Amino acid sequence: MTGNKEDSDKETPFNEKESQLRVKAIENSIPSFVINSDHEIVVWNKAMEKVSALSKDEMIGTGDPWKAFYPEKRDVLADIVVESGNPHEVYEHVEKSDAVPNGYSARGEVTLKGEKAHILFTAAPLHDSKGEIIGAVENIQDITEIEEMEEKAAKAWRMMRGV
């Protein structure tokens, strides 16, 4: 590489394409969805389809992200973020996200594909160029195995202490 403009122009398309592929891989590996300010789903990625067993065709355009987790209609964390509401009214275990500005993380027990699961939800607002909230993105992480290990460790500790 000589460092001249011609060389950097040759590299740009590859770098842009590589960046797009990386973003696509991340987008589809983390179960995520996006709602707009009207609470309609505008993105339901492949990983979300996999964990929820609900296709993007079923979900996009609806206001029903709750169907992936709950038997009855209720707000999900993204709904609360869009309204700048108080997530403590809906979630018992919730905290402001250290990693995401104006975002929240919450833990909850839900049903995924008919099975009980412990989920870590993270949601953050999406803003337009004026700073107005235009939607929210929500990521989920199945932490069932972690919760089960923590419970086993706590049980073993109680047994050791004779409690």
C-alpha atoms as a printed R data frame, in Angstrom:
    type eleno elety resid chain resno       x       y      z
1   ATOM     1    CA   MET     A     1   0.000   0.000  0.000
2   ATOM     2    CA   THR     A     2   1.437   3.349 -1.035
3   ATOM     3    CA   GLY     A     3  -0.933   5.554  0.937
4   ATOM     4    CA   ASN     A     4  -2.132   7.557 -2.044
5   ATOM     5    CA   LYS     A     5  -5.800   8.387 -2.705
6   ATOM     6    CA   GLU     A     6  -6.083   5.822 -5.505
7   ATOM     7    CA   ASP     A     7  -5.087   2.997 -3.155
8   ATOM     8    CA   SER     A     8  -7.521   4.114 -0.438
9   ATOM     9    CA   ASP     A     9 -10.348   4.334 -3.005
10  ATOM    10    CA   LYS     A    10  -9.666   0.729 -3.999
11  ATOM    11    CA   GLU     A    11  -9.951  -0.410 -0.383
12  ATOM    12    CA   THR     A    12 -13.125   1.491  0.486
13  ATOM    13    CA   PRO     A    13 -15.681  -0.778 -1.242
14  ATOM    14    CA   PHE     A    14 -14.180  -3.858  0.399
15  ATOM    15    CA   ASN     A    15 -14.122  -2.185  3.801
16  ATOM    16    CA   GLU     A    16 -17.701  -0.956  3.446
17  ATOM    17    CA   LYS     A    17 -18.849  -4.392  2.325
18  ATOM    18    CA   GLU     A    18 -16.943  -6.049  5.156
19  ATOM    19    CA   SER     A    19 -18.478  -3.604  7.634
20  ATOM    20    CA   GLN     A    20 -21.953  -4.304  6.293
21  ATOM    21    CA   LEU     A    21 -21.373  -8.046  6.664
22  ATOM    22    CA   ARG     A    22 -20.193  -7.587 10.241
23  ATOM    23    CA   VAL     A    23 -23.221  -5.475 11.107
24  ATOM    24    CA   LYS     A    24 -25.509  -8.054  9.466
25  ATOM    25    CA   ALA     A    25 -23.879 -10.875 11.442
26  ATOM    26    CA   ILE     A    26 -24.337  -8.967 14.700
27  ATOM    27    CA   GLU     A    27 -27.901  -7.962 13.823
28  ATOM    28    CA   ASN     A    28 -28.896 -11.555 13.228
29  ATOM    29    CA   SER     A    29 -27.006 -13.192 16.094
30  ATOM    30    CA   ILE     A    30 -28.540 -11.180 18.942
31  ATOM    31    CA   PRO     A    31 -32.312 -11.594 19.325
32  ATOM    32    CA   SER     A    32 -33.602  -8.064 18.733
33  ATOM    33    CA   PHE     A    33 -36.588  -6.098 17.596
34  ATOM    34    CA   VAL     A    34 -37.288  -2.418 16.941
35  ATOM    35    CA   ILE     A    35 -40.532  -0.555 17.487
36  ATOM    36    CA   ASN     A    36 -41.451   2.894 16.221
37  ATOM    37    CA   SER     A    37 -43.061   5.692 18.250
38  ATOM    38    CA   ASP     A    38 -46.489   4.165 17.527
39  ATOM    39    CA   HIS     A    39 -45.268   0.922 19.166
40  ATOM    40    CA   GLU     A    40 -45.389  -0.977 15.857
41  ATOM    41    CA   ILE     A    41 -42.655  -3.514 15.189
42  ATOM    42    CA   VAL     A    42 -40.452  -2.377 12.307
43  ATOM    43    CA   VAL     A    43 -37.594  -4.895 12.730
44  ATOM    44    CA   TRP     A    44 -37.804  -8.498 13.952
45  ATOM    45    CA   ASN     A    45 -34.483 -10.186 13.244
46  ATOM    46    CA   LYS     A    46 -33.650 -13.823 12.483
47  ATOM    47    CA   ALA     A    47 -32.351 -14.508 15.986
48  ATOM    48    CA   MET     A    48 -35.636 -13.172 17.390
49  ATOM    49    CA   GLU     A    49 -37.542 -15.446 15.024
50  ATOM    50    CA   LYS     A    50 -35.518 -18.387 16.290
51  ATOM    51    CA   VAL     A    51 -36.003 -17.801 20.023
52  ATOM    52    CA   SER     A    52 -39.649 -16.783 19.753
53  ATOM    53    CA   ALA     A    53 -40.826 -19.136 16.977
54  ATOM    54    CA   LEU     A    54 -42.632 -16.095 15.531
55  ATOM    55    CA   SER     A    55 -41.705 -15.005 12.024
56  ATOM    56    CA   LYS     A    56 -40.953 -11.446 11.022
57  ATOM    57    CA   ASP     A    57 -43.867 -11.693  8.579
58  ATOM    58    CA   GLU     A    58 -46.184 -12.351 11.534
59  ATOM    59    CA   MET     A    59 -44.717  -9.617 13.714
60  ATOM    60    CA   ILE     A    60 -43.692  -6.622 11.573
61  ATOM    61    CA   GLY     A    61 -46.409  -3.981 11.476
62  ATOM    62    CA   THR     A    62 -48.079  -5.227 14.657
63  ATOM    63    CA   GLY     A    63 -47.863  -3.790 18.138
64  ATOM    64    CA   ASP     A    64 -47.498  -7.236 19.634
65  ATOM    65    CA   PRO     A    65 -43.907  -7.930 20.711
66  ATOM    66    CA   TRP     A    66 -45.368  -9.212 23.992
67  ATOM    67    CA   LYS     A    67 -46.547 -12.358 22.137
68  ATOM    68    CA   ALA     A    68 -42.956 -13.623 22.111
69  ATOM    69    CA   PHE     A    69 -42.820 -13.672 25.920
70  ATOM    70    CA   TYR     A    70 -46.196 -13.426 27.626
71  ATOM    71    CA   PRO     A    71 -49.609 -15.123 27.384
72  ATOM    72    CA   GLU     A    72 -51.458 -11.809 27.760
73  ATOM    73    CA   LYS     A    73 -50.969  -8.338 26.312
74  ATOM    74    CA   ARG     A    74 -48.617  -6.135 28.320
75  ATOM    75    CA   ASP     A    75 -45.903  -3.577 27.731
76  ATOM    76    CA   VAL     A    76 -42.429  -4.797 26.918
77  ATOM    77    CA   LEU     A    77 -39.375  -2.795 27.949
78  ATOM    78    CA   ALA     A    78 -39.160  -1.080 24.535
79  ATOM    79    CA   ASP     A    79 -42.740   0.214 24.944
80  ATOM    80    CA   ILE     A    80 -41.815   1.789 28.263
81  ATOM    81    CA   VAL     A    81 -38.659   3.356 26.805
82  ATOM    82    CA   VAL     A    82 -40.632   4.884 23.898
83  ATOM    83    CA   GLU     A    83 -43.015   6.514 26.375
84  ATOM    84    CA   SER     A    84 -40.184   7.563 28.712
85  ATOM    85    CA   GLY     A    85 -42.122   5.676 31.358
86  ATOM    86    CA   ASN     A    86 -41.116   4.018 34.592
87  ATOM    87    CA   PRO     A    87 -40.016   0.411 33.990
88  ATOM    88    CA   HIS     A    88 -40.168  -0.273 37.747
89  ATOM    89    CA   GLU     A    89 -43.968  -0.304 37.441
90  ATOM    90    CA   VAL     A    90 -43.790  -3.326 35.122
91  ATOM    91    CA   TYR     A    91 -40.537  -5.125 35.951
92  ATOM    92    CA   GLU     A    92 -39.438  -6.212 39.415
93  ATOM    93    CA   HIS     A    93 -35.741  -6.524 38.534
94  ATOM    94    CA   VAL     A    94 -34.830  -3.474 36.443
95  ATOM    95    CA   GLU     A    95 -31.969  -1.011 36.386
96  ATOM    96    CA   LYS     A    96 -30.652   1.794 34.250
97  ATOM    97    CA   SER     A    97 -28.200   0.427 31.723
98  ATOM    98    CA   ASP     A    98 -24.562   1.310 32.261
99  ATOM    99    CA   ALA     A    99 -23.799   0.491 28.637
100 ATOM   100    CA   VAL     A   100 -26.723   2.174 26.884
101 ATOM   101    CA   PRO     A   101 -27.571   5.871 27.412
102 ATOM   102    CA   ASN     A   102 -31.195   6.247 28.569
103 ATOM   103    CA   GLY     A   103 -31.557   2.493 28.320
104 ATOM   104    CA   TYR     A   104 -32.720  -0.086 30.807
105 ATOM   105    CA   SER     A   105 -32.000  -3.706 31.571
106 ATOM   106    CA   ALA     A   106 -34.534  -5.967 33.225
107 ATOM   107    CA   ARG     A   107 -34.695  -9.609 34.186
108 ATOM   108    CA   GLY     A   108 -37.853 -11.597 33.902
109 ATOM   109    CA   GLU     A   109 -39.292 -15.070 33.757
110 ATOM   110    CA   VAL     A   110 -41.148 -15.644 30.504
111 ATOM   111    CA   THR     A   111 -42.324 -18.403 28.207
112 ATOM   112    CA   LEU     A   112 -40.305 -18.982 25.030
113 ATOM   113    CA   LYS     A   113 -41.629 -21.587 22.624
114 ATOM   114    CA   GLY     A   114 -43.731 -23.048 25.424
115 ATOM   115    CA   GLU     A   115 -40.832 -23.372 27.879
116 ATOM   116    CA   LYS     A   116 -40.109 -21.346 31.016
117 ATOM   117    CA   ALA     A   117 -37.068 -19.129 30.491
118 ATOM   118    CA   HIS     A   118 -35.210 -16.408 32.355
119 ATOM   119    CA   ILE     A   119 -34.462 -13.468 30.087
120 ATOM   120    CA   LEU     A   120 -32.306 -10.376 30.335
121 ATOM   121    CA   PHE     A   121 -34.025  -7.603 28.379
122 ATOM   122    CA   THR     A   122 -32.125  -4.487 27.317
123 ATOM   123    CA   ALA     A   123 -33.905  -1.593 25.628
124 ATOM   124    CA   ALA     A   124 -32.771   1.820 24.449
125 ATOM   125    CA   PRO     A   125 -34.493   4.718 22.727
126 ATOM   126    CA   LEU     A   126 -33.837   5.655 19.113
127 ATOM   127    CA   HIS     A   127 -33.702   9.390 18.371
128 ATOM   128    CA   ASP     A   128 -34.082  11.519 15.272
129 ATOM   129    CA   SER     A   129 -31.693  14.355 14.414
130 ATOM   130    CA   LYS     A   130 -33.635  16.701 16.744
131 ATOM   131    CA   GLY     A   131 -33.277  14.348 19.701
132 ATOM   132    CA   GLU     A   132 -36.916  13.251 19.666
133 ATOM   133    CA   ILE     A   133 -37.637   9.612 20.487
134 ATOM   134    CA   ILE     A   134 -38.745   7.861 17.296
135 ATOM   135    CA   GLY     A   135 -38.680   4.307 18.592
136 ATOM   136    CA   ALA     A   136 -36.735   1.816 20.652
137 ATOM   137    CA   VAL     A   137 -34.589  -1.239 20.148
138 ATOM   138    CA   GLU     A   138 -34.820  -4.203 22.497
139 ATOM   139    CA   ASN     A   139 -32.344  -7.073 22.765
140 ATOM   140    CA   ILE     A   140 -32.949 -10.243 24.692
141 ATOM   141    CA   GLN     A   141 -30.584 -12.768 26.167
142 ATOM   142    CA   ASP     A   142 -31.670 -16.137 27.517
143 ATOM   143    CA   ILE     A   143 -30.006 -16.408 30.925
144 ATOM   144    CA   THR     A   144 -31.891 -19.522 32.050
145 ATOM   145    CA   GLU     A   145 -28.743 -21.612 32.488
146 ATOM   146    CA   ILE     A   146 -27.064 -18.854 34.493
147 ATOM   147    CA   GLU     A   147 -30.115 -18.498 36.756
148 ATOM   148    CA   GLU     A   148 -30.255 -22.278 37.257
149 ATOM   149    CA   MET     A   149 -26.548 -22.417 38.154
150 ATOM   150    CA   GLU     A   150 -26.962 -19.531 40.599
151 ATOM   151    CA   GLU     A   151 -29.888 -21.327 42.241
152 ATOM   152    CA   LYS     A   152 -27.905 -24.582 42.517
153 ATOM   153    CA   ALA     A   153 -24.958 -22.716 44.032
154 ATOM   154    CA   ALA     A   154 -27.235 -20.962 46.531
155 ATOM   155    CA   LYS     A   155 -28.881 -24.279 47.430
156 ATOM   156    CA   ALA     A   156 -25.483 -25.929 47.949
157 ATOM   157    CA   TRP     A   157 -24.368 -22.994 50.112
158 ATOM   158    CA   ARG     A   158 -27.521 -23.281 52.252
159 ATOM   159    CA   MET     A   159 -26.949 -27.033 52.652
160 ATOM   160    CA   MET     A   160 -23.334 -26.473 53.684
161 ATOM   161    CA   ARG     A   161 -24.420 -23.945 56.282
162 ATOM   162    CA   GLY     A   162 -27.176 -26.271 57.506
163 ATOM   163    CA   VAL     A   163 -29.941 -23.801 56.742
